[in-house]
Amino acid sequence: MFCGLCEDACPTDALELTQDFELASYTRDGAIWNREMLEKGPQPTQYRK
């Protein structure tokens, strides 16, 4: 949400809110997040041989 409250409350200045982020998705479907995915967070992809 980028409100900045967590950055203000952090006593050790370990958080820094910037516009830079990394989100690795190799399909367009990976960029679409619904409400369930926002609540659970992204699930790791399991690769099999």
N, C-alpha and C positions, 0 to 999 in steps of 0.2 A: 504494500500500500504506500510505502515511501513516506510515511508521516514523520519519521525521525525520532519518535519517542524512545525506541530501543537504544538509539545512538546517544541520546541525552542521558539515559539512565545507566549506561555502562560505566562502571567506576574505573576501568583500566584503559579506556579508549581503544578497545580491541575491535570495535566496529567502526566502519567508515562507509557511509552511504554515497555511492557514486552511480553514474549511469553505465558503468562498465560491468558486464556480466558474461558468462559463458553458458550457453545452453546448446548442447550437442544433440541435434536431431537431423536425421538424414532423409526424412520424408515430410511431406506437408501435414500428414496425419499426426505426427509427433508434436507439431506446433499448436494443435488444437487441444485446449484443456477445458474439460467440463467441471462442474461443481464437485463431483466425486473425486476427481484427480487432484483438484486444489486442496481438498480436505485431507486426503491420504498422502499426497506427495507422489512424485514419480516413482514407479517401480523399476528396479534394475532389469535390464534385458538379459535373459539367460540364453547363452549360445551353446549349441550342442554339436558334437562332431558327426 
